[in-house]
Amino acid sequence: MTAATEPLGPSALRRGATRTGAIILVDTAFSVLLFVGTIVGVIALATLLWTILDTGWARLAADPVAFLTNYVSRLPARAGIRAALVGSAYLMVLTALFCFPIGVGAAIYLEEFAPRNRVTNFVEANISNLAGVPSVVYGLLGLGIFARFLRLGPSLLAGALTLAVMSLPVIIVAARESIRAVPESVRLGAYALGATKWQTVRRQVLPAAMPGTLTGTILALSRAIGETAPLLVIGLPIVIFSMPNDLRDPVSALPLLIFDWTSRPQPAFAEAAAAASIVLLALLLAMNAVAIFLRNRYTIRW
Amino acid sequence: MNGLFICAVLSIAVTVGIVAVLLVDTVEFFRESSLGAFLTGTVWAPGQGAGEGGQYGVLPLINGTLMIGVGSLVVGLPLGVLTAIYLSEYANPRFRGVLKPTLEILAGIPTVVVGFFALQFITPTLLRPIFGEDRVFIFNAAAGSIAVGLMILPIIASISEDAMRAVPASLREAAYGLGSTKRQVSLRVVVPAALSGIAASVILAFSRAVGETMAVTIAAGNSPKMTLDFFTSIQTLTASIAQTVRGEVAAGTVRYNALFALGMTLFLITLVMNLISARIVRRFRQVYS
């Protein structure tokens, strides 16, 4: 207060100038800190990818065909990922078949038909809680219900059902967001032309919401395919020397194999684990690329 | 229409299924092992084989889980919030457009691969040279914490950034009008206004860290103990489940039932944290929209 009443002498001006200088300094330091903090995450990602490539590339590049088509082996040099790769592919397809229709159905119901009442609120709260349940708990669900109670054992079917149940909340959320993004005018236009509620949903809303829904589904599947814990808990095998012919047959999966190789002491198995990780990351990258392509190519901007 | 309704209600069946599965065997477990010993016991040493016996005190596992939870927040919270402030207030749109997908990639790396990275890089190349070979175990809580910290960083960053972006521009403009600098606007207006969102992201991230299985199983070890030493090997609730199922336990044994008691503990902890987080998010949404 007193400063304001004093006449502004040269010393006061200098004080002001150093104060401004200090503020500029602190502000610059702060923006540098922010940038550094942000870039640490990027550096960590780069280091991770580099470590995987550096450890595994030689193993993969030496004989990619043998690595992809050999079964596992006690000798790290002969070990391949055939059963795991095929198992992961089967698991992914079956998981998608199980959770896509149910997820989209639930989303349509909640967005288009559900009355605003307690049951609906409960279902919604329940879905968002399910999305936060740890994957290992889904594994226990799969072990208790699919593997033991329904007597499916550690099979392709039990694995796919477990992954489907785990992915369901994510797909429902993605589908709901795409359905919500379809403007009301589209629905009103359809009604004005005499369409019933069901026809409107089936022929207008659903096709318009499909790119977003598919994108969300692919992202959910890429999460599911990288999951290890639930498959480990239901007891899917790692050492397996056959292709599944039946839904009840046991299958392995890439993350399971990576985990197994990672926990072996020989360095050659660490290299094999890194090589298998490269294959898994490439698979996920491809799925993400498809998702981004669908989003950019087919999403309608209203 | 009825079919659609069944699809939606199926999600409730999943919850009921989880609770039922966990409850049945948990009850079975507590028939043979007392609840008091489970909750207050400081030794987790499951019985081996048919003879059974063994001690089932959950505290060492809770201890390990909390170490990973807190340790990963020490890594993920500052980095996540700095990233959120940078993305929301400082980054130009073009750089932001590159950074956000990059962080999404980090969030999408399978946890087993992150665990491999922790074991092959974080411990031997980062921790051991800095803190000493004989000080840092091959399997240690610090490596697990850093690995999980990297996994929760994108969660904290993206939810916190959403909360910061939801702060109305008028608040920022008012602060600028009073002569504030960008740092002052960020730290004294935007961050306090978005605090509940940041808190929600932190609780959610903590819940993810508690539920994380593979990275901690691979990097943090499998020796349940009451310790606060981050350079020694520990075991979390999730890692204990993973270790037990790898050993092919027979259904009906105490050890098998203990799996579900651990699962129940984990489910309840994460459920409570997710509910708190969801409640906070709902509240901050109401304030600004």
Interface residues (C-beta under 8 A of the other chain):
Chain A: I23 V26 D27 F30 S31 L33 L34 F35 V36 G37 T38 V40 G41 V42 A44 L45 T47 L48 T51 I52 T55 P101 I102 G103 V104 G105 A106 I108 Y109 L110 F113 A114 F122 V123 A125 N126 I127 S128 N129 L130 G132 V133 P134 S135 V136 V137 Y138 G139 L140 L141 L143 G144 I145 R148 V165 L168 P169 I172 W198 S222 R223 G226 E227 T228 A229 L232 V233 G235 P255 I258 F259 T262 S263 A270 A273 A274 S277 L280 L281 L284 N288
Chain B: M1 G3 L4 F5 I6 C7 A8 V9 L10 S11 I12 V14 T15 G17 I18 V21 L22 V24 D25 P78 L79 L82 T83 I85 Y86 L87 Y90 A91 L99 T102 L103 I105 L106 G108 I109 P110 T111 V112 V113 V114 G115 F116 F117 L119 Q120 F121 L150 L153 P154 A157 T181 K182 R183 S186 L187 L204 S207 R208 V210 G211 E212 T213 M214 T217 I218 T238 I241 A242 V245 R246 E248 A251 L259 F260 G263 L266 F267 T270 L271 N274 L275 A278
